Amino acid sequence: MFYEPSKGHGLPHDPFKAIVAPRPIGWISTMSAGGAHNLAPYSFFNALSTHPHLVMFSSESEKDSVTFARETGEFVCNLVGSALVDKMNASSVDAPRGTSEFDYAGLEMEPSRLVAPPRVRGALAALECKVTDIIQPKGLDGQTGDRFVVFGEVVGVYMDEAAMTDGLFDIVKAGTVSRLGYMDYAAVTETFQMRRPKWEG
């Protein structure tokens, strides 16, 4: 089949997120200028570059994560492993503004090294970030709508030794969870390797 998103798809559910999958989950912890804490998972999240190390998360409304990141200029991206997937889901609750999802999900905070927002205690990896830009991307109609993309440079990286193998971060050990379409998730249980070919022409 073929369809134009602006005209509808005629299916039970929009397949867009199922096609653009798997997507890493940005489990974003932030802190307001007044010291309030927020924790929320974002499925529109990814790394952008390594020189410098840049990441981004996108919110389809100006939620606390965006507001707090703007106020303080900092956020932490916590790794979602299989051991914490239920608590990650709990932290996605549509709680009133100002509610601490750490408390709601029964999670503990761990102090970060270089930024004020805490990381999730028990998360096997975390990226401490400083905001570099916040934009509202435009659609073809030129309108920004209620979409916000927060960019950050990674200034500190935490990894738990329990997720390391021979000096490498082992995502199978971590059970790294990704977001799929609909209500679906996937956990990494195996990997395979391929080497990039070298041109010999």
Order of alpha helices (4+ residues) and beta strands (2+ residues): alpha-beta-beta-beta-beta-beta-alpha-beta-alpha-alpha-beta-beta-beta-beta-beta-beta-alpha-beta-beta
